[in-house]
Amino acid sequence: MVSREFRLQLKGYGLTTAEIHYRLPDHPALLQRYLWQDYDLAPDFPTLQGFLDFWQRELEGALHSVRVAHQRLIKPSEWRAVNGIISVH
């Protein structure tokens, strides 16, 4: 059986990590960090947008900033022509 993650990667999804900084409800001057990771489509990031919408709607900690890193794990191979022969004994 093929995993959900592998099927998503074949559809073009990549591993997305978001570093979310938010204010503590009881101490708004303090920032807390939350790391979120899932497979998502760049550049619109619909899964991350859905999570952030849920956060703003259901959680008390006000969002301060979000930093996103994204990498497609399955992608076309890179080829380059090489002139010469290397012998390994």
N, C-alpha and C positions, 0 to 999 in steps of 0.2 A: 504494500500500500504506500502511495506517495504522500509525503507530509504536506500540510497546508503551506508551510514556509517555502518549500521547493516549488510548488505550483505558483505561488505569488511571484517568485523570482523569475520564472519563465514568462510571466505576463509583464515583466518590466519593473516590478517593485524592487526597491532596495532597502537595506537596513538603515533606519533613521533613528538617530539618538537626539533627544532634546534635553537641554539643561534648562530647567524652569526655575526662575527665582521668584519668590512670592513673599509677601509681607505676612508676618505672624498676626493673627487676629487680635490677640491680647497685647501685643507689643509691636505696633506698626512701624517703629523705627528700626526693627530688626528684620533682616532678610534670611530666609531659609531656602535651601536648594533641593530640588526634586529631579531625579533623572528618569526619563521615560524612553522606552525603546520598543519599536515595532517595525514592521515592514510597511512602507508607504511609497507613494508615487511623487517624485519631484517634478516640477517645482511648486505644484499647488498643495501638496501634503494634505489630502482630504482626511486621512485617519487622524493625523495630529490636530488638524482644525476641529474635528469632532471632539477629540479629547479636551482641547482648550475651551470649546463651547460648554462642555459638561462641567469643567472646572469653574468657569465663571458663573454658571447657573446654579450649581449645587454646593460648592465649597466656599468657606468663609475667607480664606486667604486670598487677598487681592494680588493679581499677577503684577510683577515688576518688569521682568524681561524673559525672553526665551531665545536661546541660542541653539541652532540646529546644525547637525552634521549628517550627511547622507552619502551612502556608497552603494552602488549596484554591485552585487556579488557575482552575478553571471552577466558577462558582456562579451562582445566579439574579441577574438584573440588579436594581438598585435604582431604583425609580421614585418620583417625587414630583410632586405637582400644583404648577404654577407659574401664578400669576395675572399677566397682563400680556403685552405684546408688546414685543419689542426689535427695533428697526429698525437694520439695518447698511447703510450706504451704500457 
